[in-house]
Amino acid sequence: MGEASEVAAYFDLDGTLLNASSEKTLTGVLAKRRPWRIPHATVAWMLGTTFGLLTGKAPYDALRNRGHLSLASWKVLDQYSDELAASVLKAKISPGAWERLEWHRSQGHRLVLVTATVAPMAEAMARVLGMDEVYGCGPEVRTGMLSGSERGWSVPRRKGKVPVVEKDAQMNGHVLSKCYGYGNTLADSWFMRICGHAIAVNPESSLEKFAKEHEWEIVYWPS
C-alpha cells in the first residue's frame, strides 16, 4: 500500500453521494407506518427547536434537533434504515458518486462516511456504498427509545465533523494534506478545508462561492 495507506477520502452523505435526504426519507416512513407519530413528532421538534434557541444554539443546529425521531426505538430505526437504504436510497446515488468511489478504491484509498444523519441510517448507507468506516449521529450505546435529545451523542455536524476526521486520520495513519474531503454545503467546508484535496459536489451557492475563492475542485454529478 505504501503512500496510498496515508490517504483517506472523507465523504458527506446527503446531497453529496446521495441525491436525497436519508433522514427525511426515514422520518417519512416512520410517519406513514405509524400515523400517530405525526402530531407528536411535530410538537417534539418544535419544542426542541425552541429549547435549542433559548439555550444558545445556532439556528442551524437548533433546527436539526431529533424531536422528529422521539419515541422511535433504535431497533425500529435499524430495521427501517436497512430496508430503505437497499430498496429506495441506493437508486438515488448518482453514477458520478459510484465512479468516484471506485476510483478511490483503485488507488488504495480508505473510504470514510462522515454525516450528521442518524447513526442507523448512516451505517445502512455505508454498507450499500461499501465504505470502510462510518461516523453518524448517535450515542455509543443504542438501546430503548429516542428522547429527541442529542445529549451524550457524537454529532458530526458543521465544525463537529473536524475532530471526527482528525481523530480518524490519526488512528489510521493518514496524512490529512494528502486526503480528500467531499461535501455539498458550506457547513461541510469545515472538514473539507483540513483535507489537502477539497471537492465541492453539486455545491449550494454559498459553498460554490467559497470553493471558487479557495480554488477547490468543483464537480457536478447528475442524478
SERO-288917 format. One record per residue (C-alpha): residue in one letter; z, y, x; residue number from 1. Coordinates in steps of 0.2 Angstrom, whole numbers. Last residue first. Example, Ala and Ser with C-alpha at 12.3 -4.5 7.8 and 13.67 -1.06 7.14 Angstrom:
# residues 2
node type: s&w: 36&v: -5&u: 68&seq: 2 $
node type: a&w: 39&v: -22&u: 62&seq: 1 $
END
This chain:
# residues 223
node type: s&w: -53&v: 62&u: -144&seq: 223 $
node type: p&w: -62&v: 72&u: -131&seq: 222 $
node type: w&w: -53&v: 74&u: -114&seq: 221 $
node type: y&w: -54&v: 91&u: -107&seq: 220 $
node type: v&w: -48&v: 93&u: -89&seq: 219 $
node type: i&w: -41&v: 108&u: -80&seq: 218 $
node type: e&w: -37&v: 107&u: -61&seq: 217 $
node type: w&w: -24&v: 120&u: -56&seq: 216 $
node type: e&w: -29&v: 136&u: -48&seq: 215 $
node type: h&w: -12&v: 144&u: -51&seq: 214 $
node type: e&w: -19&v: 158&u: -62&seq: 213 $
node type: k&w: -31&v: 146&u: -70&seq: 212 $
node type: a&w: -16&v: 134&u: -74&seq: 211 $
node type: f&w: -6&v: 148&u: -81&seq: 210 $
node type: k&w: -20&v: 154&u: -93&seq: 209 $
node type: e&w: -23&v: 136&u: -99&seq: 208 $
node type: l&w: -5&v: 133&u: -101&seq: 207 $
node type: s&w: -3&v: 148&u: -113&seq: 206 $
node type: s&w: -19&v: 144&u: -122&seq: 205 $
node type: e&w: -14&v: 126&u: -125&seq: 204 $
node type: p&w: -21&v: 114&u: -112&seq: 203 $
node type: n&w: -34&v: 100&u: -116&seq: 202 $
node type: v&w: -26&v: 91&u: -100&seq: 201 $
node type: a&w: -19&v: 103&u: -87&seq: 200 $
node type: i&w: -19&v: 94&u: -70&seq: 199 $
node type: a&w: -6&v: 98&u: -57&seq: 198 $
node type: h&w: -8&v: 89&u: -40&seq: 197 $
node type: g&w: 6&v: 93&u: -27&seq: 196 $
node type: c&w: 19&v: 90&u: -40&seq: 195 $
node type: i&w: 33&v: 102&u: -42&seq: 194 $
node type: r&w: 22&v: 113&u: -53&seq: 193 $
node type: m&w: 19&v: 99&u: -66&seq: 192 $
node type: f&w: 37&v: 97&u: -69&seq: 191 $
node type: w&w: 40&v: 115&u: -76&seq: 190 $
node type: s&w: 22&v: 116&u: -82&seq: 189 $
node type: d&w: 26&v: 104&u: -96&seq: 188 $
node type: a&w: 33&v: 118&u: -107&seq: 187 $
node type: l&w: 17&v: 127&u: -105&seq: 186 $
node type: t&w: 8&v: 114&u: -114&seq: 185 $
node type: n&w: -4&v: 100&u: -110&seq: 184 $
node type: g&w: 3&v: 90&u: -96&seq: 183 $
node type: y&w: -2&v: 79&u: -81&seq: 182 $
node type: g&w: 8&v: 79&u: -64&seq: 181 $
node type: y&w: 1&v: 71&u: -49&seq: 180 $
node type: c&w: 10&v: 66&u: -33&seq: 179 $
node type: k&w: 6&v: 70&u: -15&seq: 178 $
node type: s&w: 17&v: 85&u: -14&seq: 177 $
node type: l&w: 30&v: 75&u: -23&seq: 176 $
node type: v&w: 31&v: 62&u: -9&seq: 175 $
node type: h&w: 37&v: 46&u: -17&seq: 174 $
node type: g&w: 50&v: 34&u: -10&seq: 173 $
node type: n&w: 54&v: 26&u: -27&seq: 172 $
node type: m&w: 72&v: 32&u: -29&seq: 171 $
node type: q&w: 67&v: 50&u: -23&seq: 170 $
node type: a&w: 52&v: 51&u: -34&seq: 169 $
node type: d&w: 62&v: 45&u: -49&seq: 168 $
node type: k&w: 75&v: 58&u: -46&seq: 167 $
node type: e&w: 63&v: 72&u: -44&seq: 166 $
node type: v&w: 54&v: 67&u: -60&seq: 165 $
node type: v&w: 70&v: 66&u: -70&seq: 164 $
node type: p&w: 77&v: 82&u: -62&seq: 163 $
node type: v&w: 61&v: 92&u: -67&seq: 162 $
node type: k&w: 59&v: 85&u: -85&seq: 161 $
node type: g&w: 74&v: 94&u: -91&seq: 160 $
node type: k&w: 65&v: 111&u: -87&seq: 159 $
node type: r&w: 54&v: 108&u: -103&seq: 158 $
node type: r&w: 60&v: 92&u: -111&seq: 157 $
node type: p&w: 67&v: 76&u: -103&seq: 156 $
node type: v&w: 82&v: 74&u: -114&seq: 155 $
node type: s&w: 94&v: 60&u: -107&seq: 154 $
node type: w&w: 106&v: 58&u: -122&seq: 153 $
node type: g&w: 125&v: 61&u: -122&seq: 152 $
node type: r&w: 124&v: 74&u: -136&seq: 151 $
node type: e&w: 106&v: 73&u: -144&seq: 150 $
node type: s&w: 113&v: 75&u: -161&seq: 149 $
node type: g&w: 104&v: 68&u: -177&seq: 148 $
node type: s&w: 118&v: 55&u: -180&seq: 147 $
node type: l&w: 107&v: 40&u: -175&seq: 146 $
node type: m&w: 113&v: 23&u: -181&seq: 145 $
node type: g&w: 120&v: 8&u: -173&seq: 144 $
node type: t&w: 116&v: 4&u: -155&seq: 143 $
node type: r&w: 107&v: 12&u: -141&seq: 142 $
node type: v&w: 116&v: 13&u: -124&seq: 141 $
node type: e&w: 109&v: 24&u: -111&seq: 140 $
node type: p&w: 106&v: 38&u: -123&seq: 139 $
node type: g&w: 89&v: 44&u: -129&seq: 138 $
node type: c&w: 74&v: 54&u: -125&seq: 137 $
node type: g&w: 60&v: 46&u: -115&seq: 136 $
node type: y&w: 58&v: 41&u: -97&seq: 135 $
node type: v&w: 45&v: 27&u: -94&seq: 134 $
node type: e&w: 41&v: 17&u: -79&seq: 133 $
node type: d&w: 26&v: 7&u: -73&seq: 132 $
node type: m&w: 15&v: 12&u: -87&seq: 131 $
node type: g&w: 3&v: -1&u: -95&seq: 130 $
node type: l&w: -3&v: 11&u: -109&seq: 129 $
node type: v&w: 2&v: 0&u: -123&seq: 128 $
node type: r&w: 19&v: -4&u: -115&seq: 127 $
node type: a&w: 22&v: 15&u: -111&seq: 126 $
node type: m&w: 18&v: 18&u: -130&seq: 125 $
node type: a&w: 32&v: 6&u: -135&seq: 124 $
node type: e&w: 44&v: 14&u: -122&seq: 123 $
node type: a&w: 41&v: 32&u: -128&seq: 122 $
node type: m&w: 43&v: 26&u: -146&seq: 121 $
node type: p&w: 60&v: 18&u: -143&seq: 120 $
node type: a&w: 65&v: 33&u: -132&seq: 119 $
node type: v&w: 62&v: 47&u: -144&seq: 118 $
node type: t&w: 48&v: 58&u: -138&seq: 117 $
node type: a&w: 53&v: 71&u: -125&seq: 116 $
node type: t&w: 41&v: 63&u: -113&seq: 115 $
node type: v&w: 40&v: 57&u: -95&seq: 114 $
node type: l&w: 28&v: 42&u: -93&seq: 113 $
node type: v&w: 26&v: 36&u: -75&seq: 112 $
node type: l&w: 11&v: 27&u: -67&seq: 111 $
node type: r&w: 13&v: 21&u: -48&seq: 110 $
node type: h&w: -3&v: 24&u: -38&seq: 109 $
node type: g&w: -12&v: 10&u: -30&seq: 108 $
node type: q&w: -28&v: 20&u: -30&seq: 107 $
node type: s&w: -36&v: 8&u: -42&seq: 106 $
node type: r&w: -21&v: 10&u: -53&seq: 105 $
node type: h&w: -24&v: 29&u: -53&seq: 104 $
node type: w&w: -42&v: 27&u: -58&seq: 103 $
node type: e&w: -37&v: 16&u: -72&seq: 102 $
node type: l&w: -25&v: 29&u: -79&seq: 101 $
node type: r&w: -39&v: 42&u: -78&seq: 100 $
node type: e&w: -51&v: 31&u: -87&seq: 99 $
node type: w&w: -39&v: 27&u: -101&seq: 98 $
node type: a&w: -35&v: 46&u: -103&seq: 97 $
node type: g&w: -53&v: 50&u: -103&seq: 96 $
node type: p&w: -56&v: 37&u: -117&seq: 95 $
node type: s&w: -43&v: 46&u: -128&seq: 94 $
node type: i&w: -28&v: 38&u: -134&seq: 93 $
node type: k&w: -28&v: 39&u: -153&seq: 92 $
node type: a&w: -33&v: 21&u: -156&seq: 91 $
node type: k&w: -17&v: 16&u: -147&seq: 90 $
node type: l&w: -7&v: 26&u: -160&seq: 89 $
node type: v&w: -10&v: 16&u: -176&seq: 88 $
node type: s&w: -8&v: -3&u: -174&seq: 87 $
node type: a&w: -1&v: -5&u: -156&seq: 86 $
node type: a&w: 10&v: 10&u: -155&seq: 85 $
node type: l&w: 14&v: 10&u: -174&seq: 84 $
node type: e&w: 21&v: -8&u: -174&seq: 83 $
node type: d&w: 31&v: -6&u: -158&seq: 82 $
node type: s&w: 38&v: 10&u: -164&seq: 81 $
node type: y&w: 43&v: 3&u: -181&seq: 80 $
node type: q&w: 53&v: -11&u: -174&seq: 79 $
node type: d&w: 62&v: -1&u: -160&seq: 78 $
node type: l&w: 66&v: 13&u: -173&seq: 77 $
node type: v&w: 73&v: 0&u: -185&seq: 76 $
node type: k&w: 84&v: -7&u: -172&seq: 75 $
node type: w&w: 90&v: 11&u: -166&seq: 74 $
node type: s&w: 96&v: 14&u: -184&seq: 73 $
node type: a&w: 90&v: 28&u: -195&seq: 72 $
node type: l&w: 104&v: 38&u: -202&seq: 71 $
node type: s&w: 98&v: 54&u: -193&seq: 70 $
node type: l&w: 80&v: 54&u: -187&seq: 69 $
node type: h&w: 74&v: 70&u: -195&seq: 68 $
node type: g&w: 90&v: 78&u: -188&seq: 67 $
node type: r&w: 84&v: 75&u: -170&seq: 66 $
node type: n&w: 84&v: 93&u: -164&seq: 65 $
node type: r&w: 67&v: 100&u: -159&seq: 64 $
node type: l&w: 69&v: 117&u: -167&seq: 63 $
node type: a&w: 84&v: 120&u: -157&seq: 62 $
node type: d&w: 75&v: 116&u: -141&seq: 61 $
node type: y&w: 61&v: 129&u: -143&seq: 60 $
node type: p&w: 72&v: 141&u: -152&seq: 59 $
node type: a&w: 82&v: 142&u: -136&seq: 58 $
node type: k&w: 100&v: 135&u: -138&seq: 57 $
node type: g&w: 114&v: 147&u: -139&seq: 56 $
node type: t&w: 127&v: 139&u: -151&seq: 55 $
node type: l&w: 121&v: 148&u: -166&seq: 54 $
node type: l&w: 103&v: 143&u: -163&seq: 53 $
node type: g&w: 107&v: 125&u: -161&seq: 52 $
node type: f&w: 118&v: 125&u: -176&seq: 51 $
node type: t&w: 104&v: 132&u: -187&seq: 50 $
node type: t&w: 91&v: 120&u: -180&seq: 49 $
node type: g&w: 103&v: 105&u: -183&seq: 48 $
node type: l&w: 107&v: 111&u: -201&seq: 47 $
node type: m&w: 88&v: 112&u: -204&seq: 46 $
node type: w&w: 85&v: 95&u: -197&seq: 45 $
node type: a&w: 99&v: 87&u: -207&seq: 44 $
node type: v&w: 93&v: 96&u: -223&seq: 43 $
node type: t&w: 76&v: 89&u: -221&seq: 42 $
node type: a&w: 81&v: 72&u: -216&seq: 41 $
node type: h&w: 92&v: 70&u: -231&seq: 40 $
node type: p&w: 78&v: 76&u: -243&seq: 39 $
node type: i&w: 65&v: 64&u: -235&seq: 38 $
node type: r&w: 76&v: 49&u: -231&seq: 37 $
node type: w&w: 77&v: 44&u: -250&seq: 36 $
node type: p&w: 59&v: 40&u: -248&seq: 35 $
node type: r&w: 62&v: 25&u: -236&seq: 34 $
node type: r&w: 45&v: 17&u: -232&seq: 33 $
node type: k&w: 36&v: 33&u: -233&seq: 32 $
node type: a&w: 50&v: 43&u: -224&seq: 31 $
node type: l&w: 51&v: 31&u: -210&seq: 30 $
node type: v&w: 33&v: 31&u: -208&seq: 29 $
node type: g&w: 31&v: 49&u: -207&seq: 28 $
node type: t&w: 45&v: 50&u: -194&seq: 27 $
node type: l&w: 36&v: 38&u: -183&seq: 26 $
node type: t&w: 20&v: 48&u: -184&seq: 25 $
node type: k&w: 30&v: 64&u: -181&seq: 24 $
node type: e&w: 37&v: 55&u: -165&seq: 23 $
node type: s&w: 20&v: 50&u: -158&seq: 22 $
node type: s&w: 12&v: 67&u: -161&seq: 21 $
node type: a&w: -7&v: 64&u: -159&seq: 20 $
node type: n&w: -21&v: 64&u: -147&seq: 19 $
node type: l&w: -11&v: 54&u: -134&seq: 18 $
node type: l&w: -13&v: 55&u: -115&seq: 17 $
node type: t&w: -9&v: 74&u: -115&seq: 16 $
node type: g&w: -6&v: 80&u: -133&seq: 15 $
node type: d&w: 9&v: 69&u: -135&seq: 14 $
node type: l&w: 13&v: 59&u: -119&seq: 13 $
node type: d&w: 17&v: 69&u: -103&seq: 12 $
node type: f&w: 11&v: 60&u: -87&seq: 11 $
node type: y&w: 18&v: 58&u: -70&seq: 10 $
node type: a&w: 6&v: 50&u: -57&seq: 9 $
node type: a&w: 15&v: 43&u: -42&seq: 8 $
node type: v&w: 11&v: 43&u: -24&seq: 7 $
node type: e&w: 20&v: 38&u: -9&seq: 6 $
node type: s&w: 15&v: 20&u: -11&seq: 5 $
node type: a&w: -3&v: 25&u: -9&seq: 4 $
node type: e&w: 1&v: 30&u: 9&seq: 3 $
node type: g&w: 4&v: 12&u: 14&seq: 2 $
node type: m&w: 0&v: 0&u: 0&seq: 1 $
END
